[in-house]
């Protein structure tokens, strides 16, 4: 076996695209998953190498099963899963957040990560050579919340629990699991931060961002470690953003 196989969810834009392109350029065969085919194909064209675009909804159990069946059919194994697919919601006072929006974020950010982790775990446990690596995209919100982001914050705290539990149960099967917590990366989602975003004291202030390529570099480092070593948690953030001491 000379080429490792990686699966990136939410690979059609932002962090997922940057990581997928980085993996492809580093020599991985990359499976790109997302809800729309056209952005996935664009990602594939940027990375070159061997890429497979698969339309999938991580919040749907049958869709996730079909995704991993495609991985098994195409490559016969999986070495790296980057659980990146996720969503946020407009800042909303907790008393005004609808149950429908709460459930939507839980379904995508938490249940989606769980379903993909479960499917990857089964494959990595049974394949030969055994083992693999699962990397979860957390958030600095998993440590320090922003105001009026209760659903997003709660799901990212839960992803930390998912990471720890997966790391624990993966030990006996050579499955490593880690998490990258990102703060203010310069993507379309973070663009409003440059103009001004809600602070812990409820004032509005602009915040610095950093380039998404640095996230890709960090994930590549985590992915490239031997299975005898693991980065359990890594924080990559804009140096001058208000995070340490927030609130």
Secondary structure, 3 states (H helix, E strand, C coil): CCCCEEEEECCCCHHHHHHHHHHHHCCCEEEEEECCHHHHHHHHHHHCCCEEEEECCCCCHHHHHHHHHHHHHHHCCCCEEEECCCCCCCCCCHHHCCHHHHHHHHHHHHHHHHHHHHHHHHHHHHCCCCCEEEEEECCHHHCCCCCCCHHHHHHHHHHHHHHHHHHHHHHHHCEEEEEEEEECEECHHHHHHHHCEECCCCCEECCCCEECHHHHHHHHHHHHCCCCCCCCEEEEECCCCCCCCCC
